[in-house]
Amino acid sequence: MVEAYKVIWDQNALNQLADIYAYILEDSYQNAETVKHKILGLTAGLAINPKRYKPDKLRLDSNPDFRALEVYKFRITFYINEDNMTVNVLRVRSIRQEPLPY
């Protein structure tokens, strides 16, 4: 049996997702719901195998525990903590935005 990780959303990431939802909602309720559900579904799936995504290429120190995935035009950054069996969702940003160093 595969052990599942616990997926934890950082408050900053939740706020970013809410902002994205509100922005898309200005034009389309259906599109806002679609994007929200896709992002939440993908991040929920991190509980099973978070290492299927590549290490975050924008990470300054190249720590392989920081990973990222892209969906639609959004980049979701997360951290895998093997000791606690958790995946922390850190950021949800548009790929059109200037990358933030971290």
Secondary structure, 3 states (H helix, E strand, C coil): CCCCCEEEECHHHHHHHHHHHHHHHCCCHHHHHHHHHHHHHHHHHCCCCHHHCCECCCCCCCCCCEEEEEECCEEEEEEEECCCCEEEEEEEEECCCCCCCC
